[in-house]
């Protein structure tokens, strides 16, 4: 895989650049403030982050970039998170990719559904934010 280093996002692809670490993360997050936080922390820990929003984009990007981690905002209406997690885990090319979902701690039904769909880890939004650097590093 070719290694690039750049910090400016390419809106069409959502790439943040591939750093020397070689770690790639795919994030399905609609909230612009949370995207900015993920982008800033990823830059700090030198991890490439690609953003995708729809189930088709998420699956296509996961197949293309072969991330070490897929992060899914379980409250994202665009991502159809439960079905997308199930599709990622059922796909031969993406089934082994670690998936982390996050949601408000009060959405216990959504958290349980994500676990049943195959998410490797589901965190409350506050814990996800507090541990983001470690999560991105893997």
Helices and strands as residue ranges (DSSP letters): E 24-28, H 32-45, E 48-51, H 55-65, E 69-73, H 81-90, E 98-103, H 108-117, E 121-124, H 125-130, H 132-137
